[in-house]
Amino acid sequence: MNDPQMEDPIEDGKLVELTYKVIDVKTRSTLTEVEYPIGYVHGVNEILAPQVTAELVGKLPGDVIEVPIDCNELFGERDESLVVTDLIENVPEEYREVGTSILMENDQGDTKTFLVTRVDEKTVTIDGNNPLCGREVIFRLQILTVRDATPEELEHGGPIEASISDVVGSDQTVRPV
């Protein structure tokens, strides 16, 4: 690792890029893994749970941290009234695959996302609980980049995508393959 005095620690106004895994404490299985780096401006665009974001303060590129999270605190207790099973013929065909997200709206216009969690020959089950409800997990984060955010990144809340000419150079010709 480089000299820590030459590196910027995570603090407000820093652009941070990282990858992470969410690991179930009981089974030790990986529930979610983000391999392609995500980026945000710390203190401007908090894309992670507040407990996770708080633990990132002061960390440096190359650091790997683990943050235990009780998802009941984060998402609330599991609500079984948000689990609905219906006959498959009552469910549109596009919603008959496990993992499909369904945005539903109540009479007041409030929306909630449900996830198809089970499909068999006769029924489809959807669940409006967060998939992490009722679990204790560990967020394992690897910090890749920490630097001062540009004014554009501060306004946007994260990294600005490079144009193709930034990648290949303005004197190059780009053609589709």
N, C-alpha and C positions, 0 to 999 in steps of 0.2 A: 504494500500500500504506500501511497505517496506521503510526503511530509504533511501531517495534519494542519500545520500552520499555513500551508499553501492551499488548502481546500476550504471551501465554504460549507459551514454547517447549515442544515435546514432551519429556516426561520421565515417570517413573513416577507413576501416579496421575492422569494427564490423560486425559480422554476425547478421542479423536481420530476425526475423520471424514475419509474420503478416497475418491478414485476412483483407479483404476489401469488400465494397459494392460500386457500382456506382449507384447513385440515380438521376433521371431526375428532374431538378428543377421545371419545369412546372407541371408535373403530380404527383410528389413525389413518383413515382413508382420505384422499384428497377430494374435496367436494367441488372446488373450483380452482382453476389455475390460469393465470394471466401471464402468458409467455412473451407476448409482444408488449414492449414498454408502454405504460400509460403515463401521461404527463399532466401536471397541473401547477398552478401558481399557489404556493403555500400562503394561507391567510386570505386568499381571494376566491378560490374555487375549491372548496373542500369536497372531493369526490369520494372520500372514504369515511367510515364511521368516525365520529368525534374522538372516541377512545384511541383509535388507530392513529389518527392525525396528531393527537397530542403526544404520542410516543415517538413520532418522527422528529420532533423538534430537537435540534442539536446533532442529529445523525449526519454521517458523511458518506460520500460515494464509496461503494464497496461494502458498507455495513449491511448485515443481515440481522433483522430483529424478529422476534416472535411476540405477538400480543394476544393474550387469551381474552376471549369475548364470550360472555353469557348472552346468547341471542335472545333469551326471554327479556332481558333488560333493553336490548336494542330494538326488537320488533314486537315485544309483548308476548303474552302467553298464547299458545295455540288455541284457536277458536274453531271447534268442530262444526259450528253452524256455517262455516265458510267452505265446508266440504260437501259437494253435491254429486250424487250419482243419478244418472238418468238412463232410460232405455236408448240404445244406440240409434234406433230409427228416429228419435226425437232430436238428435244432434246432427247439425250440418256436417257433411262429409269432410270438409276442411278442418274440422275440430276433432277428428277421430284418431289423432296421432299423439302418443305420449311426448310431452315436452312442448306442445303447442301452447302459445300464450293467447288468452282471450281477454280483450278489454270489454268489461261490462259496465253498464250505467244503471243506477237506481232511479226511482221516481223523482228524486230531488236533483238529478243531474250529476251526482257524484259518481266518479269512475273508479274502478278497481280492477286490477289484473288478476286473472285466474290462470292456473296452469293445469293442463291435462296431465293427470298423474297415473291413470290406469285406463286401459281399453281391453275389453274382452269381447266374445262373440255377441253378448247381449247388452252390455252397459258401457258407459263412459263416465269416469269420475274426474271432476275438476276440483281444484283446491285454491282458495283465495288467501291462504296463509303464506307468508314468506317461506320459501323452502328451508330456511335456516331456523325457523321457529322451533323451540324445544331443544335445540342443540347447544352444546358448548363447543366452541371452535377455537382454533389458533390461526391468526393471520400471520403468515411468514412472509416478510417483505424483504426484497433486496433492492437497495438504493443504487441506482446506476449513475444518475447525473444530479448535481446540485449547482446552480449558477444563478447570477442575477437575472431576473426576467427583464426582457426588453419592454419598452412602453406599450408596444402592440400586444405582447403576451400578458401584461398586467391587465389591459383592457379586455382581452379575450378570455382570460382566466386559465390559459394553458398555451402549449406550443402552437405556433402558426405553421401550417403545412408548407413545405418548400414547393416552389413551382418546379416544373421539369427543367427549365433553363438553369435553375440554381444547382441542380444535380449534375447535368451533363455539360453545362457551360453554354453561354449565349451564342458562341460561334459554331455550335454543333447542330446538325440536322437530326431531327427525331422523326421516325416514321413507324407506324404500327407494324407488328410482325404477324 
